[in-house]
Amino acid sequence: MSDNSFNPYEMAQQQLDGVAEMLALDPPTRNLLRDSLREFNFTIPVRMDDGVIKVFRGFRVQHNDARGPCKGGIRFHPQETIDTVRALAMWMTWKCAVVDIPLGGGKGGVICDPHDLSAGEQERLCRGWVRQMAKNVGPLADIPAPDVMTNAQHMLWMLDEYEVIRGERYPGFITGKPVGLGGSLGRAEATGFGVIYTLREALKELGIRPEETTASVQGFGNVAQHAIRLYQQLGGTVRCVSCWDQQDRAAYSFYKPDGIDLALLQGITDRFGGIDKSQAEARGYAILSGEAWIEQKVDILLPAALENQINAETVTQMNDSVRIIAEGANGPTTPEADRFLKEKGIFVIPDFLANAGGVTCSYFEQVQSNMNYYWDKDEVLGKLDQKMTAAFIAVSDLARKKNLFMRDAAYLIAVSRVASACKDRGWV
Ligand code: GLU
């Protein structure tokens, strides 16, 4: 993160306050939505490979479940904080609401760096997280999923622990499971593809042909890699990708003006999305600073890493060529940067709409797990495209009709759906 004073929870609340004004929400509803319904903050003792017990801190925040059980990923990150998890849980509520799936919002985390943990230590950490949370999660209460630095293997360990505790099989307890063990085909692609389904619709609306566009991507994890694949299939050219280098503890951008070769870069990337610099250089890539991705002369920026990347400081470095920002990450753009983007007339596909493909496919996974009957990949991705396209069109129609910034239109739709559910239940 470039700014130490950045607090994502304050940012999420500030965004909500803006939309609460626009909707003239009554104070009780506003107060309810500004805060989490429930928060869990706990320790997880883990026996490390050397026999020493290390105590980790874990979190789960359930922001709102008026529209259905809470849903959201679990992040493993050394800089995790309760406020980050609170913000992400709130954003999950809006995300599920904007794509109109019957789920609420939650998020979890553990302060840890999986780069430094063996597979066995990670397994014991996952099982420990579930032991602490088993009473308060479940298919009808709160359904976890993967997020930053967690994957299908982590989900399977968590599922197994939950089932050991419950003494029965609960395939709908968690999503993002491995295919063949309760996972859905298409889940791995879902978030990245979802970003591109919305980008495709945005290009249509702006009358731009994808084949004539160029993009710069921040991040090279699961979301970025699948987004790049589908964008390239539509004919787009990715000029630059950035990623985190664990060895140097720094980020770098990899630049190739005629377009990156996705398969080549994937072949020289570690499991956390770190691209090997010397091999890339040998293949003709210019290695630039971690921030250089934002300065590129491209039509589209695709932040797909962490929060607070397009902020008051970095937004001014953006090239005048940029017309669209498709937010693959959660919370990549701060409200200060948003003001600048509004003034410049940049078309922003806001995070909780653009990256809703992951949770939408998680919802499909849960439906399949509960039926214990699994769809083929085309069916999953077809349904995903329909949901994402319908949500994009609803938001962009409202934005056009009321002359709103896309983020404000998405917030209006999502928050009013959640506020109505709270009211209809008689909570406020
Ligand atoms: N972690 C993803 C997100 O931020 C997916 C959550 C889920 O599948 O529940 O949307």
Boltz pocket constraint, residues with backbone or C-beta under 6 A from the ligand:
constraints:
  - pocket:
      binder: B
      contacts: [[A, 71], [A, 72], [A, 73], [A, 74], [A, 95], [A, 143], [A, 144], [A, 145], [A, 146], [A, 147], [A, 148], [A, 175], [A, 330], [A, 355], [A, 356], [A, 358], [A, 359], [A, 360], [A, 362]]
      max_distance: 6.0
